[in-house]
Amino acid sequence: MPRKNKNSSRPGTVPAKARQGKRGLLRRHLDERLRALHQRAMLLERELVALDDNRFYRTCIFGSARIKPETPAYRDVYELARMLSWEGIDILTGGGPGLMEAANRGAKLGQEEKNTRSLSFGISIQLDTEPEPNKHIDINRHHHRFSSRLDDFMRLSHSVICTPGGVGTLLEFFFSWQLVQRKHMSERPIVLLGGEFWVDLIAWMKKKPLRDGLMDAPDFKYIHIVKTPEQAFEIISEHCREFHLANRKRSTKKKLPAR
């Protein structure tokens, strides 16, 4: 039987040149992916430096995702974030729609108007009702669990502003309050904007849990109920000034890069 030419292709095999061409395409694709991952890693590193830079004062603004732009509550939050941004204060929200969007929008406008170094943060979570973060965010940090998201809010912020909202906003309010109460984080103002929305809740807490000995009167010293964004601004900006004064008194040799 005659022997087959050893250089002839076997049935169903790919010629060597074709295999080399496919490998080349695959290598180029992987190189592009690696470059993209490297760029993403560099961006994340810059974001982490910004997040962990304790020279800059940050306040959380919590509130409902359901409130529309034409409402007074939306306008109040928008104006408050705008004024705080004028002072170089970073704004942290849940990154969603409604009052979160109002705060991030106001923060971005304040940056542009006064050319400040303030940043607009979104600490987001995947929800069916909030598929994508709003478009007014400089830095977004995404979480899969409410617990880690709440921890991030508390770790990164120096004060808390709660605006009208439902279960999520109340969770954020009480979580913040308990951590301050139990001294699991530094003392800070918890400002409740939208006076009438909060008055009955705080009155009930004084009438029932406090009167029944389940709370102490000093627990309420952190709570500030205000009606207007200007009143909230005064409380937060005063706390911000105290923060920067304490930072100046604290000598440090570590030099962090400027924003």
C-alpha positions in Angstrom: 0.0 0.0 0.0 1.5 3.4 -0.9 2.4 5.6 2.0 0.6 9.0 2.4 2.5 12.1 2.1 3.3 13.2 5.7 2.8 16.8 4.8 -0.7 16.3 3.5 -3.5 17.6 5.8 -5.6 15.1 7.7 -9.3 15.3 7.1 -11.0 17.8 9.4 -7.7 19.5 10.5 -6.9 23.3 10.2 -3.9 24.2 8.2 -0.9 25.6 10.2 -1.2 29.1 8.7 -4.9 29.3 9.6 -4.1 28.2 13.2 -1.4 30.9 13.4 -3.8 33.5 12.2 -6.4 32.5 14.8 -3.8 32.6 17.5 -2.7 36.1 16.4 -6.3 37.3 16.5 -6.8 35.8 20.0 -3.5 37.4 21.2 -4.6 40.8 20.0 -8.0 40.4 21.6 -6.4 39.4 24.9 -3.9 42.3 24.7 -6.8 44.8 24.2 -8.6 43.3 27.2 -5.5 43.5 29.3 -5.0 47.2 28.4 -8.6 47.9 29.2 -8.3 46.1 32.6 -5.1 48.0 33.4 -6.8 51.3 32.6 -9.8 50.3 34.8 -7.4 49.3 37.6 -5.7 52.7 37.4 -9.1 54.5 37.5 -10.1 52.4 40.6 -6.9 53.3 42.3 -7.5 57.0 41.8 -11.0 56.6 43.0 -9.8 54.8 46.1 -7.3 57.5 46.9 -10.1 60.1 46.6 -12.4 58.0 48.8 -9.8 57.4 51.5 -8.4 61.0 51.5 -9.5 62.3 54.9 -8.6 65.9 54.1 -11.9 66.4 52.5 -15.2 66.7 54.3 -18.1 64.6 53.1 -21.8 64.5 54.0 -24.3 61.8 53.2 -27.7 62.9 51.8 -30.3 60.2 52.2 -33.8 60.4 50.7 -36.5 58.8 48.6 -36.0 57.5 45.1 -39.7 58.3 44.3 -39.8 62.0 44.7 -40.1 63.9 41.4 -38.1 67.0 40.2 -41.2 69.3 40.3 -41.7 68.9 44.0 -40.5 71.2 46.8 -38.6 68.4 48.5 -36.5 67.8 45.3 -35.8 71.6 44.9 -34.7 71.8 48.6 -32.3 68.9 48.3 -30.9 70.3 45.0 -30.3 73.7 46.5 -28.7 72.3 49.7 -26.3 70.1 47.8 -25.4 73.1 45.5 -24.6 75.3 48.5 -22.6 72.6 50.2 -20.6 72.1 47.1 -19.8 75.8 47.0 -17.9 75.1 50.3 -15.9 72.3 48.8 -18.0 69.6 50.7 -18.3 66.2 49.0 -21.8 64.8 48.6 -22.5 61.1 49.0 -25.8 59.6 48.0 -27.2 56.2 47.1 -26.7 57.2 43.4 -30.3 56.5 42.4 -33.2 58.7 41.2 -35.4 61.1 43.2 -33.8 63.0 46.0 -30.5 61.1 45.4 -30.4 62.5 41.9 -31.4 66.0 43.3 -28.3 65.9 45.6 -25.9 64.7 42.9 -27.2 67.3 40.4 -26.9 70.1 42.9 -23.4 69.0 43.8 -22.3 69.1 40.2 -23.8 72.5 39.6 -22.1 73.9 42.7 -18.7 72.5 41.5 -19.1 74.3 38.2 -20.3 77.6 39.6 -17.5 78.0 42.2 -14.9 75.8 40.6 -14.5 73.9 43.9 -12.8 70.5 44.5 -15.9 68.9 45.8 -17.0 65.6 44.4 -20.4 63.9 43.8 -20.4 60.3 44.9 -22.9 57.5 44.3 -22.8 54.5 46.7 -25.1 52.4 44.6 -26.8 49.0 44.8 -28.5 46.9 42.1 -32.3 47.1 42.5 -35.0 46.3 40.1 -36.5 49.7 40.7 -33.2 51.6 40.2 -31.4 49.8 37.3 -28.7 52.4 36.7 -27.0 55.1 38.8 -28.0 58.7 37.9 -25.8 60.7 35.5 -24.5 63.3 38.0 -21.8 61.2 39.7 -18.1 61.7 39.7 -17.3 58.4 41.5 -19.6 55.4 41.8 -19.0 52.6 44.3 -21.3 49.6 43.7 -22.5 47.2 46.4 -24.4 43.9 46.2 -25.5 44.0 49.9 -27.2 46.7 51.9 -25.0 46.0 54.9 -21.7 46.7 53.1 -23.3 49.8 51.5 -24.3 51.2 54.8 -20.9 50.6 56.2 -19.4 52.4 53.2 -21.6 55.5 53.8 -20.6 55.7 57.5 -16.9 55.1 56.8 -16.6 57.8 54.2 -18.8 60.5 55.7 -18.5 63.1 58.4 -22.1 64.1 58.8 -25.6 62.9 57.8 -28.6 64.6 56.2 -31.9 62.7 56.0 -34.6 64.0 53.8 -38.2 62.6 53.3 -38.2 58.9 52.4 -39.5 55.5 53.1 -38.1 52.3 54.6 -34.7 52.7 53.0 -34.2 56.2 54.3 -35.4 55.3 57.8 -33.0 52.4 57.8 -30.1 54.8 56.9 -31.3 57.3 59.6 -31.5 54.8 62.4 -28.3 53.0 61.4 -26.4 56.3 61.5 -28.0 57.3 64.8 -27.2 54.0 66.5 -23.6 54.1 65.4 -23.1 57.6 66.9 -25.1 56.6 70.0 -22.9 53.6 70.6 -19.8 55.5 69.7 -19.0 53.1 66.9 -18.2 56.2 64.8 -17.2 59.8 65.7 -19.9 62.2 66.9 -21.5 64.0 64.0 -24.7 66.0 63.3 -27.7 64.1 61.9 -29.8 66.7 60.2 -33.5 65.9 59.3 -34.5 68.2 56.5 -38.2 68.7 55.9 -39.3 69.5 59.4 -43.0 68.3 59.4 -42.0 65.0 57.9 -39.8 64.2 61.0 -41.5 66.0 63.9 -44.0 63.3 64.8 -41.5 60.5 64.6 -39.0 62.2 67.0 -41.9 63.2 69.3 -43.1 59.6 69.5 -39.5 58.4 70.3 -39.4 60.9 73.2 -42.9 60.0 74.3 -42.4 56.2 74.2 -38.8 54.8 74.1 -37.3 57.7 76.1 -40.1 57.9 78.7 -40.0 54.1 79.1 -36.3 54.1 79.8 -35.3 52.5 76.6 -33.2 55.5 75.5 -31.3 58.3 77.2 -32.0 62.0 76.7 -28.4 62.7 75.5 -29.1 60.4 72.5 -31.2 63.2 71.0 -28.3 65.8 71.0 -27.2 64.6 67.6 -30.6 65.2 66.0 -31.3 68.5 64.3 -34.8 69.0 62.7 -34.8 71.8 60.1 -37.3 73.2 57.7 -35.1 74.9 55.1 -31.9 74.0 53.1 -30.3 77.2 54.5 -30.8 75.9 58.1 -29.3 72.5 57.1 -26.4 74.3 55.4 -25.5 76.3 58.5 -25.3 73.1 60.7 -23.2 71.2 58.2 -20.9 74.0 57.2 -20.2 74.8 60.9 -19.3 71.1 61.5 -17.1 71.2 58.3 -15.2 74.2 59.7 -14.6 72.3 63.0 -13.3 69.3 61.0 -10.8 71.4 59.0 -9.6 73.2 62.2 -9.0 69.8 63.9 -7.1 68.6 60.8 -4.9 71.7 60.8 -4.0 71.1 64.4 -3.2 67.5 63.7 0.4 67.4 62.5 1.1 64.8 59.8 4.0 63.9 57.7 2.1 62.0 55.1 1.7 63.9 51.9 -1.3 63.0 49.8 -1.5 64.0 46.1 -3.8 67.0 45.3 -7.0 66.3 43.6 
